[in-house]
Amino acid sequence: MMKRIQTVPGILAAGLLAGCAAVGPDFEPPEADLPETWSQPPAAELSHEAPALGTWWTMFEDPVLDELVETAVRNNNTLEIAGLRVLEAQAQLGVATGLKYPQVQVAAGEATYISPPDTSAVTSNYWQFAHGATASWEIDFWGRFQRGIESADAAYLASVAAYDQARVLLTAAVVDLYTIIRVTEQQLQIAKDNVAIQQRSYDIAEVLYRNGADSELDMQQASTLLLSTQATIPGLEVALVQARNALSTLLGEPPGAVGERLAAGSGLPVLPRDIAVGIPADMLRRRPDVRQAEYLAMAQNALVGLAQADLYPSFSLTGSIGVSSTTLGDSDFGDLFSSDALTWSVGPSFVWPFLNYGRIKNNVRVQDARLQQALVNYRETVLQAAREAEDAMTSFIGTRRQLDILEQTVASAVRSNDLATLRYSEGFSDYERVLNAQQALFNQQQRFITVQGDIVRDVISLYKALGGGWETREGRPWIDPETLRTMQERTDWGELIPADNDNGRE
């Protein structure tokens, strides 16, 4: 018997010294079939130089836009939630790391007054006192806790990537809404300018009709065109207010608060002639959602090993030490602190749920199926990233060519309107030519400004597809300083929130 008692601690010590080899698969980064070149044929508008993605919106050289992006990054609520999830993941990693050490560390004490039954040998009531400490350490023999740490660490990195993705989406949304606002402002101004032109034509047609020099038909046609153009204004005004409200929300401000900032500038963002897109293999790997998909697969891979560890027995070492005393006989509370009151125990134990193998094995299968889903999701994320970038480039090239044509169309529509008005005033053509020319002018001007906005939005989509905008988080806090103070006053966050609230780790 003595020989066996010596063997069990020896096995435990050997397992501990061996480093507790972790069961389950080691993670192998998934392969992604990334092209070396874009599928689009070479175009003068696109450069394969590495783009400055960190602050890509500064290419527009618009100080108002720069301030809006900065304000959104500082105040946006959705981004702050993503930052809080990073802190949550850090705390979860701390929980997983703590399981490497004795899992049970308890100090306890009691003072119990006992009234024994009359049938017992004890004939009087008495007090029982006890105080002690217990510790239990499940040794990570199969790497269960190691896998848990691996999973929590990968989940933490995935939360950082999710935060980066939130920054990418936020900056793109701010620039996109800003573009929509500027386009709508231009469309509204075009509508008002055309109302003025059409109002003058209507006034002329009405005077001619009143003087009997023209038919009522010309006057009514002029009125129809004028009213039709006027009817576009309320819709544009509504769209403008809604876009401003949406932008205010992104900035973490109440509706309408963005008006003063927008008043400091005007006009659409101006694009440089060449747009840098880099090499797909380099650009797509840096996308936060691609990194997040890989980290999630890494976290799930560790969970497979954690589930497999349940197939094997767990070994623990438990010990306790304390003092105990009663008021029976000559004893009293003071005897609790004498050497005779000392009690202790120590010994190994194991638990092996071998009768639950069906449940445990099926849980391993569940985790493995989830791992395969995560790996497939990674491949799908890479494919979608490549598609988004290719689509944005295709749209950009086509829209730019369309814009060049529309620029000539607008010039032609302006000239046609001038000629039609002149010929009508001189009596060489009927009023229908004027109406057609004015209608065409309004439509082409609106179309031109819309396509101008579309080409800017194509660039926004392109840089969002390339994952631009997350690098600016370096050295910035995960959360707003005011939120940080509130949380630190409510809870001791210790070193999880550094004094400078820096989020520098990737």
N, C-alpha and C positions, 0 to 999 in steps of 0.2 A: 504493500500500500504506500509506503514512504517513497518508493521508487517512482510510482505513478504521480504522486504529488509534485515531485521535483521535475518530472517530464513536462507537465502542462505549462508551467511558467517558462520553461526552456523553449517550448514551441512558440509561445507568445513573443518572447524576446527575439527569437530568430526572425519571426515575421516582421517585427518592428524594425529590426536592423536591416532587413532586406528591402526596406523602403516601401513595403505594401504595394506590390505590383498591381496596377489597376487592370481589371478585367474590361472587356469590351473593345470595340475598334478604336484605333487612334485616327484622328481626323486627317483626311487627305483633302487639300483644297480642290474644289471642283474645277474642272477644265471648262473654259468658254471659248467657242470658236469665233474669235474676233478677227475681222478682216484687217489687212494691212493698209488698204486704201478704201476710200468711199466709193460706192457704186456709181455715184453721179459722175458724168464726164467732166473733165476739167472746165472750169468756168472762170471768166475774168473777175467775177464778183467775189470769188472765194479763194482764200489763201490757205495753204497747208502749214503755215507757220503756227507755232503754239500760241493760242490766244491767252490774253490776260483775263482769266475767268473770275478771279477773286472779286474784282470790282468792274465787271463787264459793262454795267450800265453807265459808267463814266465816259464811255465812248461817245455818248450823245452830247457831252459838254453842256449839260443843263443843270445849273446849281439848284434849281427848285426840285428837280427829280432826285438829285443827290441827297438833299435834306429830307425828302420824303422817305427814301429808303432807310436812311439812318434812324429816323424817328420810328419807323415800323419795326426795325430790328430791336430797338430799345424798348418799345412799349407793347408789341403785339402779344395778345393773350395766348393764342395757340402756340406760338414759339416758346412762351414761358412755360406752358404745360409740358412741352417737349423737354425743356431744361429740367423741370421738376422730375420727370421720368428718369432722367440721367441720375439725379440724386437718389431716387428710389432704387435704381439698379445698383448704385454704389452701396447702399445700405443692405440690399439683398446679397451682394457679394460679401459684405462683412458677416452676415449671418452664416453663409456657407463656409467661410474661412474659419469661423469660430467653432465649427463642428470637428475640427482637427484636434481640439483640446478636450479634456474631460467634459463630457456632455452634461453630467449632473454634478453640481457643486452646491450643496445645500447645508446651511447651518440652521438648526432647529432647537427649540427648547419647549418644555411643558411643565406645568404645575397642575396636577389633577387631584381632586378630592374624591376618594373612592369609599363607597358604602357597600361592603361585601354582603352577600346573602347569609341568612342565619344557618344555612346548611353547610357553609364553608368552615374551614378550620380557623379562619381569622374572625375574631369575635368583636372587633372594634373598627370604627371608621379611621381612615388614615389619609395622609397626603403622599403623593408620589411625585418626585422631582426628577427631571432629566434635562441634559443639555449636551449637544454634540454636533458633529459635522459628518457629512457623507459625500463621497465622491465616486463617480462611476465613469469609466473611460472605455468606450467601445473602440478598440484598435482598428484602424483603417486597413484591415488585412487584405481586402480585395479591391482597395482603391475606391470604395463607395463615395467617401467624402472628397477624395481628390477629383473624381468625376463631377461631383456637385460643384466644386470650386471652378473647374473648367467651364461648366455650363453657365454658372453665374457670371464669370468673367467675360465669356463670349456674349452673354445677354447684355452686360454693361456696354461692351463695345458696340453692340447692335443699337443700343439706346442712343449712343453718341452719333452713330450714323443716321439714326432717325431724326435726331436734332438737326444734323447737317442738312438732311433732306427737307426738313421744315423750313430752314433758312433759304434753300434754293427755291422752293415753291413760293415763299413769302416775297422774296425780292422780285421774282418773275411776276407775281400777281400785282405788286405795287407798280412796276413799270408798265404792265399791261393796262391797268386801270387808268394810269396817268395818260397813256396814249389814247385810250377810249375817250377820256375827258377832253383832251386837246382836239381830237377828231370831231367830237360832237360840238365843241365850241366853234370850230371852223364851219361845220355844216350849218349850224345855226346862223352864223354870220352870212354865209352864202345865201341861205333862204331869205334873210332880211334884205340883202342887197337885191335879190331877184324880185322880191315883193315891191321894192322901190321902182325898179325898171318896169315891171308889169303894171304898177299903179299909174305911171306916166302914160303908158300905152292905153290903158283903160280910160284915163281922163280925156285923151285925144279922141278915142272912139266915141265916147259919150258926147263930147262937144259936137263932133261931126254929125252924130245921129240927131242931136237936139236941133241942129241947124238944117237938117234935111239933106246933108251932103253925103250921108252914108246910111246903110241899113241897120236895123236893130240887131240883126244877126251878128255883125262885127262887134257891137257893144257887148252882147251876151257872151260871145266867145271869149272876149277879153276879160269879162267878169269871171267866167268859169276858170280860166287859167289863173287869174289872180287869187281867187278863193282857194283853189287847189294848192297853190304854193303857200298861202297863209296857213292852211290846215296842217302843214308839216311842222310848223313852228312849235305848237303845244307839245307834240310828241317828242321833239328834240329837247325841249326844256325839261320835260319829265325825265327823259333818259339821262340828261346832264345832272340833274339833282340826284338821281339814283346812283349814278357812277360816283359822284362826290361822296355820298353817304357810305357807299361800299369802301371807298378809299379811307374815309375817316375811321371805319371799323377796323381796317387792317392796321391803322396807326394807333389803335387802342383809344380812340377819342370818340365823343358823341357825334351824331350826325350833324353835318354842317360846319364842324370845327375846322375843316381843311380849307375853307374858302379863302382865308387870308393868305395862306401859303401859295395857293394857286394864283392869286392875284399878282404875285411878284414876277410872274413870267407869262409867256403866251407862245402859241405856235407849237407845231409838232416837233418831236425830237428829230434831229438831223443825223442821218447815218453817214459814216465814212464810206468811201467808195469801195474799199476792200474789207471783207469780213474774214477774220482768221478762224479756221475750224480745226486745225491740227490733224493728227493721225488717229483713226478710230480706235486702234488697239490701246493707245495711250489715254485717249479722252474718256472712253466708256468705262474703263476700269476704275476711274476716279469718281464716278458717280456715287453719291451716298447711298442710293437705294440698292445699287449693286453690292457695295460693301456690306450693307445691312443684311442682304439676302445671304451672303457668305457667312457672316457672324451668326445668323440664326441657324444655319445648317451646322455650324460648329457647336453651338449650344445644344442642339438636338442630338448630335453625335455623342456628346458626353452623357446625355440622358439614357442612351442605349446601354452604355456601360454601367450606369447607376442602377438600371433595372436588372441587368444581368447579375450584379452583385447580390441581389436578393436570392439567387439560386444557391448560394453558399452560406455556411454558418457564420454568424457574427460572434466575435470573441470580445469579451469585456473583462475589465479588472475593476473590482469594486472594493472599497474600503470605507470603514467608518470608525470614528473615535468619539468618546463622550464620557460623561459622568452621570451616575444615577443614584438616587437615594429616596428613602421613604421615612415616614414618621412612626413606623412600626417598632415596637420594642424600645431600645435605648437610642435609636437613630433620630436625627432631626435634620432640618434644612442645612445646618452647618456641615453635616457629613458629606454634602454634595461636593465639597471642595477638598476632600481628603483623598489620599492615594488609593484607598480601598474602594472608592466609588468609580474608579476608572474602568471603562469597558471599551473594547475595540474588536474589530474584525477585518479581515482582508482575504481576498481569494478571487480566482478567475471564474468565469462562467461563459457559457455559449448558448446561442439560440439558433436553431436550424428548422425553418418551416418546411420540412421536406414533404409533408402531406399536402402542401398548397402548390405543388409544382405546376399543375395545369394553369392556375391563375397567374403565377409568376411568369411562366413561359409566354402566356398570351400577352402579358403586359410588355414583355421584351419585344414581341412581335408588333405590338401597337407602337412602341417607340421607334422601332426600325422602319415601320411604314411611314411614320411622321418624318423620319430622317430622309427617306427617299423623296417624300413630298418636298422637303426643304431643298434638296439638291436639284430637283426638277424646277422648283420655283426659281432657283438661282439662274438656271439656264434660260428660263422664260424671261426673267428680268433683264438679262443681257440682250436677248433678242428684241424685246420691246424697246430697250434703250437705243439699240442700233436703228430700229424702225423709226422711232421718234426723231432721231437726228437726221436720218435720210429724208423723211417726209418734210421736215422743216427746211432743209437745204433745197429740196425740189420746189417747194412752195416759194421760197425766197427768190430763186432764179427766175421762175415763171412770173411771179408778181412784179419783179423789177422790169422785166421785158414789157409786161402789160402797162406798167407805169409810163415807160418811155412813149408808148403808142398813145396812151390817154393824154399825155401832155400835149401832143400834137392835135389830138381831137378837141381838147378844150380851146386851143388857139384857133382852130378852124370854126368852132361853134361861136366864139366871140366875134370873129370876122363875119360869119354868116348873119348873126343878129344885127350887126351894124349895117350891113348891106341891105338886109330886108327892111329895116326901119327907114333907111334912106330912100329906097325905091318906093316904099309905100307913101312916105311923106311927099314925094315928087309925083305920085300918081302913076308910077310905072308897074306896080303889082298890087294884088289884092291883100286884104288884111290877114288872110290865112297864112301867107308866107311869114308874116311877122310872128303870129302865134306859134307856128312850128319852130321858128328859129329861137324864140324865147324859151319854149319848152325844152328844146334840145340843149340850149345853153345851161339851163338849170340842172338838167339830168346829168350832163357830162361833168359839170363842176362838182356836183355831189359825188359822182362816181370817182372822179379823180382824187378828191380828198379822202374818200373811203379807202381806195387802193394805197394811197400814201400811208394811211394808218395800218393797212394790212401788211405792208412790207416791213414796217417797224415791228409789228406783232410777230411776223415770221422770224425776225432776228431774236426776239424774246423767246420764242418757242425753241429756236436753235440752241441758244445758250442755256436754257433750262434743260434741254435734252442732253447737253454736254455736262450738266451738273455744276453750272457756274454759280458762285455766290456764297458757298459755305466756308471758304478759306478765311473770310473776314472774322470768323469766331475766335481766332487765336488771341489769347490774352483778354478776352471779354468774359463777363460773368455768365454763368448758366441762367441765372434768374435776376430779376430786378433787385437792386440793393434794398429797397423798402420791403419787398417780400422776404428777402434774406433776414433782415432785422426782425421781422414778425416771427419767422420760423425759429430763429435762435432764441428769442424771448420765450417761445412756447416749448421748445424742445432742445435738449443738449445734442447738437450735431457733431461736436468734437472736431476731429480733423477731416471729416467728410466734406465740410465746407471750409476751405482755407480762408485765412484772414482776408485775402484779396479776391476771394470767390473766383479764382482763375479756372478756366476750363481747358487748360492747355493740353491735357493728355488725349491722345488719339486711341 
